Structure formats: structure tokens, C-alpha cells
Amino acid sequence: MAKKQLLHLVFGGRLRDPRKLEFEDVDEIDIVGIYPEFQSAEAAWRGASQRRVDDAMYRYVIVHLHRLIDPDTSKD
């Protein structure tokens, strides 16, 4: 049986305030990519975050797209 595809989006950008997740300029958001499972999304997130480690105003996130597409996968 094939493993269920659980899409994840990785993106980031400069924040207005490092205590909140509100981006300064949405036109400048860095879209890293869409990944078929959490493990590859996490690896991409770590790599992108590491490149910006010295910039406290820059943040990358992982969005569980599969939960938006099919809310029944929220348990996965």
C-alpha cells in the first residue's frame, strides 16, 4: 500500500515584530517549496532557517497543507 501523501509548504520572510508572525512585506516572502511529507519539509525548513540564523527578524514556517485540503488528515 502506498504511503498517504501529506503536503507541507515551507516559506518565510522578515517579520514586523519577532514576537508575532506578521510579515513585513508579503511580496518579499521566500517560498522554499511544497513537500510530500513532514520529514522533507522539516529538512527544507531547517536549511532555510539556518541560512538566516543571524537575523532575528526573519522566520520560516511549515504549513500543513494537507490539513487545509482535507481536515480529516488532522490526525496525521
Residue pairs with C-beta under 8 A, 6 or more apart in sequence:
3 37
4 73
4 76
5 36
5 37
5 66
6 36
6 37
6 38
6 64
6 66
6 73
6 76
7 34
7 35
7 36
7 65
7 66
7 69
8 34
8 35
8 36
8 37
8 38
8 40
8 41
8 62
8 63
8 64
8 65
8 66
9 31
9 33
9 34
9 35
9 41
9 62
9 63
9 65
10 31
10 32
10 33
10 34
10 35
10 41
10 44
10 45
10 48
10 60
10 61
10 62
10 63
11 29
11 30
11 31
11 32
11 60
11 61
11 63
12 29
12 30
12 32
12 48
12 49
12 52
12 58
12 59
12 60
12 61
13 23
13 24
13 25
13 26
13 28
13 29
13 30
13 58
13 59
14 23
14 24
14 25
14 28
14 55
14 57
14 58
15 21
15 22
15 23
15 24
15 57
15 58
15 59
16 22
16 23
16 24
18 56
18 57
18 59
21 59
21 61
23 29
24 57
30 48
30 60
32 44
32 45
32 48
32 60
33 44
34 65
35 41
35 44
38 62
38 64
41 62
42 62
45 60
45 61
45 62
48 60
49 59
49 60
52 58
52 60
66 73
66 76
67 73
67 74
